[in-house]
Structures are given as structure tokens and as C-alpha cells.
Amino acid sequence: MSGIFDVDWAEVFAFGVSPLEIVVRGTAMYWFLFVIFRFVVRRDVGSVGVADILILVIVADAAQNGMSGEYTSVADGMLLVGTLIFWNALLDRLSFHFPAFARFTEAPPLLLVKDGRMLRANMRREYITEDELWTQLRQQGVDDLAQVKKAYLEPDGEFSVIRKND
């Protein structure tokens, strides 16, 4: 009986692309996207960590390609996903065990307001307008800049405010 159940299982699970090529491509894309997310799009990331977003996006894409046949086999997609997970886990472990490495993988908080004064150079660095800053301050119950001791853009893209009376 032939039809939809005729599957060449060896072809489904055999590598269609060199395993080394998959590892190299996955590694190159991981590091390229990591650098872009870490140094370019920091403030637009939101409340989830950069590495979390990065791994979710590229793993989803890699898995989708492996399932839909963009690669010639499931094994290709599985190896690529494994490579991406490896890099993400390694960065997490290195960041946990080595504070100096953590400074590379995660941006430090950026001071935006100090003692009631906007630090416009820092705001320009992240393309934060005065209106955007005021939106964040109002959401935290601040209606006068004089109330703010310090306000930061945190590594996860959120704002934090320390009031003078805190």
C-alpha cells in the first residue's frame, strides 16, 4: 500500500547539510544577533532579558525551518537548535560565575535623571525623548522632576525611579 504513509525515514533523520556548517552558521547568527540586541536595540526589548528574547526568536525560527523542510532533514534543525541552546546556556553560566563576563552580556543601568536634572547626553544615547521620560515618570507617580533623586533605564528596558524622600 502506498500513499501518504510512505516515508523515507532515513532521509527524514539524515543530515542534509554538513553538521559542521550548521554549527558554524548557528554560532555566527547567535553572536551576530546577541551583539545587535545587546548594543543596538536595548531600550525596545521590554521586561524580558535580551538573551531570553534572542533565544526564543532564533530557536523558533530554526525549529520551524527544520520542521517545514527548509533544511533537508529534522536532524539539521535539531542540531541548529542544540547549537543555539548551547550558546545561551554557556552565556548564562559564565555570567553567573564570572561578574566581569556578566558586565559584557548585560548592559549596566543607564542614569537618566540625577538630583532632579535630566541627563540629556544619556537620554540621547538611547534615543529617549523628554516626553518618553515623562511618561515613565508619571507611571511611577512622579509629577515634578525635583522629586527624583535618580531615574535609570534598566538592562531589561524598564525604568526605575528613586525619589528624594525614599
Secondary structure, DSSP 8 states (H G I E B T S, - for coil): --STT---HHHHHS-SS-HHHHHHHHHHHHHHHHHHHHHTSGGGS-SS-HHHHHHHHHHHHHHHHHHHTSSSSHHHHHHHHHHHHHHHHHHHHHHHH-HHHHHHHS---EEEEETTEE-HHHHHHTT--HHHHHHHHHHTT---GGGEEEEEE-TTS-EEEEETT-
